[in-house]
Amino acid sequence: MLRCLKKNSPCIPDWWIRFVITHARSLLAVSLTITCVLLFFTVKNFKINTDLTKMIAEDLPFRQVVQQYHADFPELVGTILVVVEGKTPEDVSRARDLLAERLRKEKATFRYVYTPGSGTFWAKNGLLYLNDKELEQQGDTLMEMQPFLALLSQDFSLAGLFSVLKQIVTSPDISLAENTRLLQLFRELTDVIADVEQGKTKDMSWQQLMLANKKFSHNKQFILLQPELNYQTVNPAKKAVTLIRQTASSLHLEKRYGIHIGITGKPVINYEDLRSVRRDITTASIVSFILVGIILYLGLGSARLVFAGLTTLLVGLAWTIAFAILVVGRLNMISVTFVVLFIGLGIDYGIQICLRYRELLSRGLPHRDGVAEAVRSTGNTLLLCAISTAIGFYAFVPTAYVGASELGLISGTGMFFILLASVSILPAIMFLLPEKKNFTLALSFGTSIARLLIKYPLPIVVTAAVAALASMALLPKVSFDTNPFHMSDQRSEPIRVVMQLFDDEQTSPWTISITAVNRKKAEQLAARLRKLPEVRSVLTLDSFIPKNQEEKLGQIEDMGLVLPPVAQQKVNPDNGQYQRDKQALDDFIKALDKRKKNENQTPEVVTTITQLATTLHTFSKLLTVPGGNGRLLDRLNQALLPNLSLLLKRMHTLTEAEPVKIADLPAALTTRYRSKSGRYRVQVFPKHDLRNLKNLKQFVNAVTKIAPTATDQPVTVLMAGKTIVSAFRTASLLALVLIAVFLRLVMNSWREVMLVLVPLLLALCYTMAIAVLLGIPFNFANIIIVPLLLGIGVDSGIHVIQRIKELSGINTHILETSTARAVLFSSLTTIMSFGTLSFMHHAGTAGMGKLLTISVAMMIISTLLILPAYLELRICGKNNGAKHL
């Protein structure tokens, strides 16, 4: 084979071509039967592994560490985070607990359901987890509210509430200016009453008013779930995500409590990514197929040839997918892109043969001879392209990036399948569907550009060289974005939710975890890590043992002494309750009107009292409207009192705190920091936003310097990025070297080899520079442009150089041949195919489409403009440069 390529003797034997043409119908029947069998096999066994963690070789050190960590703490693997957010912490807590309780019953779908901070342990001992200053502040807040609570407990009704507020306003001993908590109470009352007037549902949040620390008053609370994930299905998390949403909907949480449910986590993001890609890829595929068909028709000028070319492509694709399922076992999220690569590269083989066939017909050859000669004359070049492209792909097989390794094996083998189909099925179809009329091959645009290249070769080459130098100056600025979130649809719910978590330093979704052999080692390591400037906090199991418990328990006991007894809301069976409530309201309004006229009040007090009085005047007038007065007071009653009753019960429970030891901690918490094997987890929280690559590197480097076995998302993301960049760098260099060596074995000189490779390197250089200028970083998805450009660039260069050699002694420019037309239209079909990806919602796929479009466009310029201009410059204006190669 190498000898045939070296001597440029036909590699496709004449007997094979005669056999294909003579037995065209039988060959097609057998081929299509085999293809149908393979398609049936593929459909029955088709699988996609959607677990992105499997894309990196498991024998790498950081992968082994994370596997051990997952083995120690399986509860932390593949979790879904449900964020429950609302206006008041009371409503959020009720909705969160209701949803969690319902999901706990779905044991077939969820392994466990964990609600941080909920349960009897935290309800009883929560105050112990405040620091000394926070606990003192909580005591002061309670003292400020004590007179109000004591009076209200004597008459726990709407009339009692307004009566107490009246006493506060009229009391000369209470300074509203010095009691900020009471002013806040008045402002909250103003908002709640205004909402009731407008028919809105908003309950008074007494927790935000009386529990001074945010640890007890969250408007955002969480549920952590570990679903059963089957990665052999197309979308492993679909069942779990669907069940969460259906459960929340059936409970009417938004309508009942005015809360919003957000769902995120790695399984959910993967689920939404697959939904986004599958949804958009259907439209993109249809548009792409139509555009490719149009470009093929414009290039080939024959519907029959378009049909033959696309049929051959689809058959080759079916063979390759069957090979992937049979040998590899399944596709992954990276190797599945081989379909796009196959279409972009495989169509080139059919275009070359079809256009050579048309060129031969235009010279007067009969149909049968034209088909045979088209295969014979392009066979060597196609074989050369298949081998060199396959080498480029196979170079990725030994890398640690499993996704690219499997992509290389499948795509490299696919090049031989499409070659086989192109020299068997394609000529058979072409022979059975002859053209009915003679035609000429229109290449006027090629002639026009050829004249330009012949006239101005030096400016073109100089411009290309200057652009190359400028591009190389930008290469150090090429970046790799390791953040997998940036690859997803930024408008999807899980991405929006996780980005909101990043915005709050208290809820950063990325932390580093280290495991220690015992409790003492974990505490020692935590002490060292807390000193790092990149670290905000460090948690271990001992972090949940409150400090200074004896002193705190004394303070908590004192708080219990000032709490009034829990009073039940009064329900009067008689009809006089409305009158009592209305009279108390009117008395309170009069007291406010009088107090706001007091000259000794500060502007803040006057403003607060005035706003409350104005709102209450409006509310009182609404009570005079016939038919609705009772219901309006009932709604106000429901908005103000129930949450206060619940809060008083909660405060009494909090004052019953007892000393806490390790054994007292909830099992759901303990298992997150102590494994069954006795290892202890150290969780490290970042001080800065890890979406910034600089912050991510500093955080990971600082922690791993102290704890080399640190793992979890920040470490794996950064190390995976380094592994992928290293794999692609190594594989790309290896591919170039192997391709160069192979080309040298079949070409006459290194000069010919360089003429094939230099345009490819120029296109790659230009693409990198444009990516920098447009602010498009490389990522886990779009980095596949490297093997793609190797494949397309090498093929195009080989076609051009081989055809120039054939033109030796013929006064015809390369751009006036079917080869140049084939290279151009093959590249245009690739651009049309990839260009549609640029409009997808999935950011990773869209970025891949943009870079692929740019890279192929640069390849066209380098191969069809810069290379011919350089050859013209070498031959000093002569029309043929083949002899100078």
N, C-alpha and C positions, 0 to 999 in steps of 0.2 A: 504493500500500500504506500509506504513512504517513498519507494522507488518510483511508483507511478506519479505521485505528487511531485517528486523532485524533477522527473523528466517531463512532466506535464503530459504524460500519456493518459488516455481515458481510464478512470478508476471504475466507472460503471461499465461492465462488460456488454458487448453488443448482443450476446445471447440473452442477457437479462432484459434488455430493452425490447428485443424481438418477442420474447416470451410474454412480456406485459402487454404489448400491443396485440399479439395474436390471440391471447387468451384473456382479453380485457374483461369480458362479461363474467367468466368463471372466476377470475381473480377478485373482481369486485364482490361477487356473491360470497366467496369464502371469507374475504376480509370483513365484510359487513356482518356475517354470521359470527365470526370471532369477536368482533366489536360488541355485538349485542350480548354475547355471553359474558364478556368482561364488564359491560355496563350492569348486567344483572348481578354479577358478583360484587361490584362496587356498591350498588344500592343496598344490597343485603348486609354488607360489612362496613359501610362508610361510618367513620367516627372522627370527631375533632376533639382533641384534648385542649380545653380552654383554660387550664391551669397555667398561668403565666410563670409561676415559680419553677415549672418544669423546663423552662426555656434555657436554663443554665445548667451545665454539667454538675451532677451531684457530688462528684469526687473533689471539687474545689474546697479549700479549707473553710471559707466563709459559709459555703453551703452545708458542710458537715456540722459546723457550729449551730446553724439555724435548725438543722434537722434534730440535733440533740436537744435544743431548747424546746422545740415543738413536742418532742417525746416526753420531756419533763413536765411541760405545761400544755397538754392537749386542749384544755379549755380555752386557750387564747388564740387558737388557730382558726382562721376562716370565719371570724365573727361578723355579724351584722349589727349595726348601730342604729337604733331608732331614736330620733330626737323629738321630744314632745315639748312644744313651745306655746305659750299663751300669755294672756295679759296679767294673770294673778298666779302666784305659786300654789294657792289652794286648788284652783281648777286644774293646773298642770299636774299636781300630785294625784288628784282623783282620777284624771284621765289616764295618766301613766300606769297607776296601779290596776285600773280596770282592764286596760289593754294587756298588761303583763300577765294578769291572772288568767285571762282568756287564752293567751298564747301558751301558757304553761300546760294547758290541757292537750295541746297538739304535740304529744310526745313522739309521734312518728315522723314529724317534720323538724322539731327542734330538740337537740340534745339537752340543752339547758337554757334557762331564761334568768338573767341577772339584772336586778335593778339597784344600782349603786345608791347607798344612803338610805334605803328603805328597810323596813322591818322593825321588830320590837327592840333589837339591840340599839339601833341608832335613835329610835324614838325615846329611849330611856336615857342613853348616855351621851347624846349629842353635845351637850354643853361642855363636857370634859375635853372636847377636841378644839375648843377655843383657847387661844393663848391668854396669858394673864391680862393683857390690855383689853382684848376683845371681851373677855368675861366681865371685866369691870365695867366696860361700856354697856354691856347687856344689862347689868344690874342697875346702872344709872337710868337707862331707858325705862326699865320696869318701874323704877321709883317715880319717874316723871308721870307715868301713866297710872300709878297706883290710886290716886284720888278718884280719877275717872272710873276705873274698874270697880273700886269699892262701892261707889254710889250706884253704879249701873247694876251691880249684882243684887241690889235690894229690889229692883223692878226691871227685870230683863225683858223689856218690850220696847216697841217704838216710842211709846209715850215716855217710858223711863229713860231712853237714850236722849230724847230731846230735853227732858227735864234736867238731866245731868249736865248736858251741854249748856243749858241756860244758867245753871249754878256756876259753871266755870266762867262763863262770860261776865256774869254779874258780880263774881267774887272779887273784892278789892285786894285780896291776898294772893291772887294768882296773876303773875306777870306773863302775859302771852309772849312778850318780846324775848323773855328769857327761857321760855319753854318751847323750844323748836319742834318738839314732838307733837304738841297740841296744834301748833300752826299747820304742821303737815297733815294732821287729822282733818282740820277744816278744809284744806285744799283737796284732800281725797274725797271728802263728803261732797264738795262742790262738783267734782267730776262725776261721781256716781249718780247724784241726783239729776244732773243734766242729762245723763244717758237714760235714766228712767223716764224723764220727761219726753225724750225722743223715741221711746219704745225699744231702746237697745238693751241687750243683756250684759251687764257688767256688775259683778259682785265686788263689794268692798274687800280689799286685801289687808286684813289686820296683821298678817304675818310681816308684810313689808314695813308696816308701821311700828310694830312692837318687838319684832326680832331684828335687832340692829345689824346682825352679821349676815352677809350674803350666803354663808354656808347653810342657813336655814330658810332662805327666801329666794329660791331659784325660779325664774320664769322659763328656764330651759332645763329639762331633766331627761335622763337617758334610760334606755333599755338595751342591754347587750344580749344577743341571741347567737347560739351556735347551731346553724342548720346542718342537716344531713345533705352533703353535696356529692353528687355522682358525676365525676368529671368525664365519664364516658358518654354522657348525654350532651346534646348541642348546647344547652343552657342550664348548667347545674343548679343555679340559684333561682330559677324561675318559680318553682313550686313555693319556696319559702317567701320570696318577695310578694308573690301574688296573694298568699295566705295572710301576710301582715296587712296588706292594703284592704283586702276583703273584710278582715276582722275589724279594722279601724272604721271602715265604712258601715258595717252592720251595727256597731256600737253608737253610731251617730255622734262621735266625739266632738267634731267641729261645731255641730249645732247645739249640743248639750253644754259644752264647756268653752266654746270659742277658742279652741286650740288648733294648732297646725302640726301635722305629723310629717317628719322628714326621715327618709331612710337612706343610709349610706353604709360604707364598709366595702372591703375588697370584693366579696362575692356580688354585691349589688352593683358596683361600678362595672365589673365584668359583664354582668347581666345586661345593664343598660348599653354598654359598648356593643355587645353582640346584637341587641335589638336595633341600635342605631345603624350599625353596618349592614345588617340584613335588610332593614327598611330602605336605606338609601342605595344599597348595591343593586337592588332590583331596577330602580329607575336609571341608575348609572349604567347598568349593563345593557338595558334596552336602548338608551341614547347612544352608548358607545358602539353597539352592534350596528345601529343605523348609520352612524357617522363613518365607521370603518367600511361598511358596505358602499357608501357613497364615494369615499376616497378610493377604494379598490376599483369601482366602476370608472371613475375618472382616470385612474392610472392604467387600467387594462382595456377599457373601452369595449368590454364584452360581458354581458350578463352570464353567458355560459362559463367563461373563465372565472368570474367572481364566484359562481356556484361551485365550480371545481376546487378553487382555492380554499373556500370556507369549509367545504365538506372534508377536504383533506386535513385541514386544521382541527376540526372537531373530532375526527377519527384519531389523530395523533394525541389529542388531549385526553380522549377516553382511554387510550392505551396507557398513558402516563399516570392518570389517576388510579387505574387498576394496579399498576406497578407499585405506586405509593402505598396503597392499602395492603397489597400482598406482601411487600418486603418490609416496609416501615411499620405497618400496622394501623396507622392513623395519621391524620394531619394535625398540625398545631397552628397557633395563631400567627406564626411567621411563615411556615411552609405552605399555608393555604394561599399565600400570595403568588405561588408559582403559576397559578392560572393566568394571572395578569402578565407575568414574565413570559410564559409560554406563548400567549397570543402575540405579544410584542415581537418575540424572536422568531416564532414558528411561521408566521405569515410571510416572512422574508423569503423563505425557501420557495413557496408557491409563486410569489411575485416574480422572482428571478426566472423561474422556468417559463411562466406564462408570458412574460414580456420578451424573453428570448425567442419563444415560439412565434410571437407576433412579428418580431423583427425579421425572422426567417421567412415568414409568409409574405411579408412586404417585399422581400427580395425575389419572390416567385417560386419558393419551394412548395411542393405538394403537401397536403395536410399530413399524411402518414409520415413522410420524411421530416416535416417540420417538428412534429412531436418527438420523434426519435432523436433528431439532432439537438433539440432544445435540452433534453435530458443529458445527452452525451456531452455537450459543450459546457454545461453548467455543473456537471456532476463533480468534477474535481474541486471546484470552488466551494460547492455546498458541503462536500465531505471535509474540506479544510476548515470551513466555518464551524461545522458541527463538532469536530475534534477540539479546536481551539476554544470554543465557547464552553464545551463540556469541561475542559481543563480548568477554565476560570471558575466554574461552579464547584467542581470537585475539590478545589483548593480550600473550600470552606468546611469540608467534611471532617477533618481532624481537629477543628477548633472546639473550644469549650462552650461556645454558644450553640446549644443543641438546636434551637430554632433555625439558625442559619445553616448548621450542619445538615439537618434533614432537608432543608430547602435546597442546598447544593447537590445532595444526592439525587433528589427527585428531578430537579430542573436539568442537571447535567445529563441524566439518563434520558430525559424527555427530548433532548436535542437529537439523539440517535433514533428515537421513535418517529419524530417528525421528518427526519431525513429519509427513513425507510418508507414512510407514507408518501413522501414527495416524489420518490423515484418508482413508486408502484401504483398506488391508488390514483394519484394526480394524473399521470400520463394515461392511465386507463380511462378515466373520466373524460379527459381531453380528447382521446381518440374516439370515444363513443359520441361525443358532442362536438362535431366539427363546425368551424365557422362557415356560414353559408355564402359569404361574399368576400372578395379581396378588399384590402384596405391598405393604407399607408400608415406608418408609425409617425405621429406628429410629435416632433421634439423641437419645435421652434424656440421655446423658452430656453432650452439647453444651448442652442446655437447662439442666442443673444448673450447669455451669461458667459459662454466660451469666448466670444469676441472681447468681452470686458476683461476677462482674465488674461487673455493674450496681450491686450493693450496696456493694462495696468497691473502687472504681477508684483512689481516692487512695492508700491504703496500698500497693497493688500498684505503682503508678507510682513512688512514693517509694522503695520497697524496690529497685526496678529501678535507679533513679537512684543510690542509695547503693552498690549493688553495682557499677554502672558506674564510679563514682569510685574505689572500692577496687580494681577491676580495673586501671584506668589507672595507679594507684600501683604496681602490680606489673609493668607492662609493661617497665620498664627492666631487670627481672631475667630477661626471656625470653632464653634462650641457644640458640645453634646449635652442635651437636656435630659438629665437622668430622672426627672420627675414624671412618673407614669400618669399622674393626674392631668398633665398638660396634653396628653394624647387623646383624652376623652372629649366628648361633646360638652363644651363648657356650659351649655344651657340645660343639661340634664340635671334632674333633682339630686342624685347622689353627689355630683361634683359641686353643685351650689351649696349643698349642706356641708360637705367636708371643707370647702373654702371658708365658710362661716366659722367653722371650728378653728381653722388656722388663724382667723382674725382675732380670736380671743386667746391670749397666752395661757389662760387657765384650762383650755380645752384642746390643746394641740393634739392632733390625732397621731403624730409621730413621736415616739419615745424610744429610747435605747434600753435594752434589757441585758443584764448579766446574771449568770447563775453562780452561786457560791456553794461550796461543799457543806457549810454549816452556818448557823445563825451568827456566830462570832465573826467569821470571815466576811459575811454579808455586811455587817455593821462597820467593820473596819474599812471595807471598800467604799461604802456609802459616805463615810466621813471624809475620805480623800476626794471623792467626786464632788462633794458639796463645796469644796474650795475653788473649783474651776469657774472662771468668769463666764464660760459658755453655758453653764448649768444653772437653771432656775431653782430646781428642787430635786430631791432624791427620795424615793419611797422604798421601804423594806417592810417586812412584817412588824418589826419593832416600831415603825413610824405610827402604828395604830394603837400603841400603848401610850395613853395620855401622860404628859409630864406634870409634876407637882399635883398629883391627884388629891392628896390630903388637903392641901390649901383650897383647891378648887371645889372639893366636896363641901367644905365649910361655907364658901361663898354661895354655892348652889342651894344649900340648906337655908341660908338667910333669904334668898330670893323666894323660896317657898313660903316663908313667913309673911311676906307682903302680898302674896297672891290671894285674892278673894276666893271664896268657894265657887265651884262651877255651878252657875245658876241655869235653870232650864227656862227656855223662852215661854212666856205666858201665853196661853191660849184661852181666851174668855168666851164661853158659849153665848153670853148675852150680846145684845146689839149695841152696847155702850162703848165698845173698844174703839170704834171709828171716831166717836166724839172725843174720847180721851186723847187719842193720837193727834187729832186735828187741833185740839186746844193746846196741847204741848208744843206742837209745831208753831202755832201762832205766837205763843209766849216766847219761844226761842227766837223767832224773827224779830219781835219787839226788842228783846235783849240785844240782839246784834245791831239793830238800828241805833239803839242808844249808845252801845259801846263804841261804834265807829265814829261817833261825834266827840268822843273823848279827846281832848287836845293833847294829852300826854302820850298818845299812841305813836309808835314809829311808823314810817311810811309802809313798811312791809306788813305790819299788823293791820293797818287801815285797808290796804289793798286786799288782803286775804279775807278780812271780815266783810268788806263791801261785796266782793265776788260771791261769797257764800250767801249773803243776804239777798242779793239780786236773784240768784238762782232759786232760793227758797220762796221769794215773792212770786216768781213765775209758777213754781210748783203749786203754791197755795191757790193761785187763780185757777189752775187746771182742775183742782179739786171741786171747784164750784160748777164745773160742767156736768150737766145731768147724766146719770147712768154710768160714768166711768170712775167716779171718785174712790169708791171702795177698792176696785181693782188696782188703781194707781198706788194707793197706800200699801196694798198687799205686795205689789212688786217692789216697792221701796223697802218694805219690811224684809222680804226675801233677799234683797241685795245687801242689806246691812248686818243683820243679826246672826244668821247661821254660821258664817265663817268666824265670827267672834267667839261663839260658843265652842267651836272646834278648836280654836286657838287656845282658849283657856284650859281645855282638857289637855291639849298638847303640852302647855307650859307646866301643868301639874305633873304630867308624866316625866318631863325633863328634869324636874326637881327631885325625882326619885332615883337619881343616878347612884351607882354603886362602883366600888373599885373594879378596874378592868385589868385582866391578865390575858396572856396569849390564849389560854384555854377558853376564855369567854368570847373571843372574836367569832363572828358568824362564819360558818364553814364555806359559804359562797365567796367570802373575802379571803379566807386563809388559803384556799386552794389556788388563788391567783398569785400568791407569794411564797408558798411552800409546797413543793411537789410531793407526790406519794413516795418517791424514792428518798426524800429527805433533803433535797437541794433547795436553796433559798434564792429567790429572785430579787434583784436590785433594779428598780425602774428609775431611769434618769430622764428628767424633763428638760427641754431646751429653753434657754432664755430668749432666743431670737427666732424669728419666723424661718422655718426650714424650707419654705418654698424658694427662698433665695439660695442659689447654689453655693455661694461663698459661705453663708451661715451654716449650711449643711456640712460642707467640708470641714469647717472649723470645729463644729460640734462633734462630728464623728472622729476626727483626728485627735481632739483633746481627750475624749473618753477612751478611745482604743489605745492611746498611749499609756494610760493607767491600767486599762482592762482589755488586753488583746482579744479576749474571747467575747467581747461585746457583740450583740446581734440585734435583731428586730429591724423594722422598716427602714430607718435612716441608713443603717449599715448595709443592708442588702441592696437598697436602691443605688447607693454610691458604688458598692463593689460590683454590682451587676453592670452598671454603666462602664466601669473600667474594664471589666471582662469583655464586654461587647466591643468597645472601641479597640481594645488590644486584638481581639479575634479578627475583626474586619481589617485592621491595619496589617496584621501578619498574613491573613489569607489573601488580601489584595496584592501585597508584594510577592507572595508565593505564586499567585495566579499569573502576574505579569512575567515573572521569571520563567515559569513553565511554558507559558504561551510563547514567549520570545524564543526559548530553546526549541520548542516544537516547530515554530515557523522557520527557524534557521535550518532545521533538518530538511525542510521541504522547499525552501527558497534558495536562490543562488548566492545571496550575500546578506550580511548584516544590514546593509543599506536598505534592502527591500523590507527587512523586518522592522527597521526603525520607521520607514514610511508608513507601515501599517499601525505601529504603536504610538507614534508622536501625535497624530490627530486625536487619538483616544485620550492621551494624557492632557492635551490642550483642552479638550472638552470637559474633562474632569476638573481641571484647574479653574476654568471659567465658571463651571457650575458652583464650585466651592465659594468663589469670590462673589457671585451673584447672591448666593445664600446668605453670606455675611452682610451684603449691602441691603438686602430685603429683610434682614432680621429673622431668617428662618434657621433655627438651630437643628442639628441632627438629633434623632431620637431612636427609640427601639424599632420604629416602623420604617421611617424614610431612609434609614441607612442602607436599605437594600438597593438603592440606586447604584451602589458600587458594583455589585455583580451584574446588574442590568446593563449598566454602561459598558462594562467589560464585554458582555455578550454582544450587544448591538454595535458597539464601536469596532470591535475586532472583526465582526462579520462585514460591516460596511467597508472598512479599510481593505480587507482581503478581496472583496468584490472589485473595488476600484483598481487596486494594484494588479490583480490578475487580468482584468480586462485591458488595462494599459499595455500589459505584456503581449496580449493577443493583437493589439493594434499596431504592433511594430511593423513599420513600412507602409502603413495605411494612413492616408491623410484625413483622419477623422479624430475629432477631439473626444475625450472621454465623456464629456457632458452631452454629446450628441448621440450617445448609445443608449440601448435599453437598460444597461447596467446602472447608469446614473439615474435613469428614471425609476428603476426598481428600488434603488437605495433610497431615493427621495420619497416615493410613495409608501414604501415599507415603514420609513420613519414617521411619515405623516399619519399612517394608521395607528402607530404606537402612540403618537401625541394625542390623537383623538381618543384613543382608549384610556390613556392615563389622565388626560385633561378633564374628563368627566369626574374623576375622583376628587379633583380640587374643590368641587362644590358640595362635598359630603359634609354632614354635621360632625362626624367623628374627626376630631382635630388631627389625630395621627395619620389617618388615611388621607385626609385633605392635604396635609403637609407633604405626604408621600407623592400625591398626584402633582402638586406644584413643582417639586424638585425633579420628578421624573420628566415632566414636560420641559422644564428648563434644560435638563441634561441632554435629552434627545435633540432639542433645538440646537444646542451647542455642538453636538456631534455632527449634525447636518452641515453646519457652517464649517467645521474643521475638516470634514471629509470631502465635501463637494465644492468648497471655495478655497480654503487655505491650502490644502494639499495640491490641487491642480495648479494654483497660482505659484506655489513653490517649484513645481516641476517645470512650469513655463519659464520661470526665472533661471533655472538651471540650464535649459537648452537655448537660452538667449533668443527667444522669439520663434523658434522652430515649432511646427505644428504637432510634432510627435515626440514624446519624451521617453518612450518605452526603452529605447536602446541605452538610455542614460541611467536606468535604475540600478 
